Amino acid sequence: MNNDPILIVGGAGKTGCRVEARLRQRGLATRSASRSTPIPFDWAARAGWPAALEGAAKAYVTYHPDVSLPSAANDIAALSELAGKAGLQHIVLLSGRGEPGAQAAESALRASGMPWTIVRSSWFDQNFSEGYLVDAILAGEVALPARAVPEPFVDVDDIADVVTAALTDARHIGKLYEVTGPRAITFSQAVAEISKAVGRQIRYTQISSAAFAEGMRGIGVPDDVIHLLDELFAVTLDGRNCEVQSGVTEALGRPAGDFADFARDAAAADAWRI
Ligand SMILES: NC(=O)c1ccc[n+]([C@@H]2O[C@H](COP(=O)([O-])OP(=O)(O)OC[C@H]3O[C@@H](n4cnc5c(N)ncnc54)[C@H](OP(=O)(O)O)[C@@H]3O)[C@@H](O)[C@H]2O)c1
């Protein structure tokens, strides 16, 4: 493999930073790209994309704010076309399970002619420790419009391992890995496991969509983000994604990490220290 950089779109994100660390550990050059990097990349400003792609060997692509958005398919198609023109050899796309918009983005990549790998993920464990649920955990109550539908939360370290394997071994080209954790649990059970791991009472309360929107507005979350989150809860937690899938084992030959281990390790690393 030559040492042209591997472009990581969303490199400071929950998966991007882990993928970058793994590639660097292997001595590979990387180029993190987002709105705040030296070579900026903004999904809302296509004029800047060629500079981010120039000279890169491959790319790991995360779409922001969410790959289920209607704009994702067109943007992924346009980026893939530019990547082909710039001479990139492979794109690995992070996708989401059971989301029609995400599946349209996957189709756009597959139709582009660019060698591809798709990592289609369930909800991340780290939404609770690095994402939008941290403050609720710290406050002792998580209130969401999520019913008692089990979700096989996945550890983003497993996602990063799968993405790194895909970027460094051509056998993963043309593969779609549906990555989940080994066990489906409800939000209420997930919060109970975190509560046990930190040794503090943390409650889960199911609330209506309207109450969720009102609470989010109260802390200044923009309406489009509220709408997106509400739709994700309604669509991805209607039972369609309950089943555990074997993408981590298929890609890596080992099982995915369990939510209880994530909660124990995150608590030990002070993710929820008050
Ligand atoms: N969370 C989940 O449970 C879940 C599950 C399945 C799939 N996904 C997918 O995962 C993706 C998010 O990945 P992640 O969680 O690793 O990322 P993340 O932690 O949300 O990443 C934030 C990164 O995005 C960059 N960013 C924000 N707006 C941008 C824009 N307009 N253009 C370019 N970069 C932008 C930020 O950097 P700057 O501020 O410097 O721009 C930052 O580096 C989404 O596509 C989502 O659909 C998430």
PDBQT file of the ligand as one rigid body, heavy atoms in Angstrom, charges set to zero:
ROOT
HETATM    1  N1  LIG A 301     -25.302   7.917  16.600  1.00  0.00    +0.000 N 
HETATM    2  C1  LIG A 301     -25.782   6.755  16.207  1.00  0.00    +0.000 C 
HETATM    3  O1  LIG A 301     -26.313   5.972  16.996  1.00  0.00    +0.000 OA
HETATM    4  C2  LIG A 301     -25.668   6.371  14.744  1.00  0.00    +0.000 A 
HETATM    5  C3  LIG A 301     -26.104   5.115  14.332  1.00  0.00    +0.000 A 
HETATM    6  C4  LIG A 301     -25.971   4.753  12.980  1.00  0.00    +0.000 A 
HETATM    7  C5  LIG A 301     -25.391   5.648  12.081  1.00  0.00    +0.000 A 
HETATM    8  N2  LIG A 301     -24.997   6.872  12.514  1.00  0.00    +0.000 N 
HETATM    9  C6  LIG A 301     -24.412   7.811  11.548  1.00  0.00    +0.000 C 
HETATM   10  O2  LIG A 301     -23.153   8.216  12.015  1.00  0.00    +0.000 OA
HETATM   11  C7  LIG A 301     -22.824   9.472  11.407  1.00  0.00    +0.000 C 
HETATM   12  C8  LIG A 301     -22.175  10.346  12.454  1.00  0.00    +0.000 C 
HETATM   13  O3  LIG A 301     -20.953   9.748  12.757  1.00  0.00    +0.000 OA
HETATM   14  P1  LIG A 301     -20.192  10.023  14.116  1.00  0.00    +0.000 P 
HETATM   15  O4  LIG A 301     -21.159   9.808  15.259  1.00  0.00    +0.000 OA
HETATM   16  O5  LIG A 301     -18.919   9.302  14.042  1.00  0.00    +0.000 OA
HETATM   17  O6  LIG A 301     -19.948  11.557  13.999  1.00  0.00    +0.000 OA
HETATM   18  P2  LIG A 301     -20.166  12.702  15.070  1.00  0.00    +0.000 P 
HETATM   19  O7  LIG A 301     -19.531  12.302  16.346  1.00  0.00    +0.000 OA
HETATM   20  O8  LIG A 301     -21.572  13.141  15.015  1.00  0.00    +0.000 OA
HETATM   21  O9  LIG A 301     -19.216  13.732  14.294  1.00  0.00    +0.000 OA
HETATM   22  C9  LIG A 301     -19.158  15.034  14.421  1.00  0.00    +0.000 C 
HETATM   23  C10 LIG A 301     -18.177  15.451  13.295  1.00  0.00    +0.000 C 
HETATM   24  O10 LIG A 301     -18.898  15.948  12.178  1.00  0.00    +0.000 OA
HETATM   25  C11 LIG A 301     -18.285  17.120  11.712  1.00  0.00    +0.000 C 
HETATM   26  N3  LIG A 301     -19.327  17.878  11.002  1.00  0.00    +0.000 N 
HETATM   27  C12 LIG A 301     -20.444  18.419  11.513  1.00  0.00    +0.000 A 
HETATM   28  N4  LIG A 301     -21.131  19.057  10.544  1.00  0.00    +0.000 NA
HETATM   29  C13 LIG A 301     -20.434  18.894   9.398  1.00  0.00    +0.000 A 
HETATM   30  C14 LIG A 301     -20.622  19.335   8.053  1.00  0.00    +0.000 A 
HETATM   31  N5  LIG A 301     -21.658  20.101   7.684  1.00  0.00    +0.000 N 
HETATM   32  N6  LIG A 301     -19.705  18.979   7.140  1.00  0.00    +0.000 NA
HETATM   33  C15 LIG A 301     -18.636  18.235   7.468  1.00  0.00    +0.000 A 
HETATM   34  N7  LIG A 301     -18.399  17.793   8.726  1.00  0.00    +0.000 NA
HETATM   35  C16 LIG A 301     -19.283  18.131   9.681  1.00  0.00    +0.000 A 
HETATM   36  C17 LIG A 301     -17.731  17.743  12.988  1.00  0.00    +0.000 C 
HETATM   37  O11 LIG A 301     -16.586  18.492  12.821  1.00  0.00    +0.000 OA
HETATM   38  P3  LIG A 301     -16.641  20.084  12.536  1.00  0.00    +0.000 P 
HETATM   39  O12 LIG A 301     -17.412  20.721  13.635  1.00  0.00    +0.000 OA
HETATM   40  O13 LIG A 301     -15.207  20.458  12.487  1.00  0.00    +0.000 OA
HETATM   41  O14 LIG A 301     -17.299  20.228  11.192  1.00  0.00    +0.000 OA
HETATM   42  C18 LIG A 301     -17.271  16.502  13.744  1.00  0.00    +0.000 C 
HETATM   43  O15 LIG A 301     -15.976  16.106  13.350  1.00  0.00    +0.000 OA
HETATM   44  C19 LIG A 301     -24.117  10.041  10.853  1.00  0.00    +0.000 C 
HETATM   45  O16 LIG A 301     -24.101   9.912   9.456  1.00  0.00    +0.000 OA
HETATM   46  C20 LIG A 301     -25.182   9.107  11.435  1.00  0.00    +0.000 C 
HETATM   47  O17 LIG A 301     -26.271   8.975  10.537  1.00  0.00    +0.000 OA
HETATM   48  C21 LIG A 301     -25.097   7.248  13.817  1.00  0.00    +0.000 A 
ENDROOT
TORSDOF 0
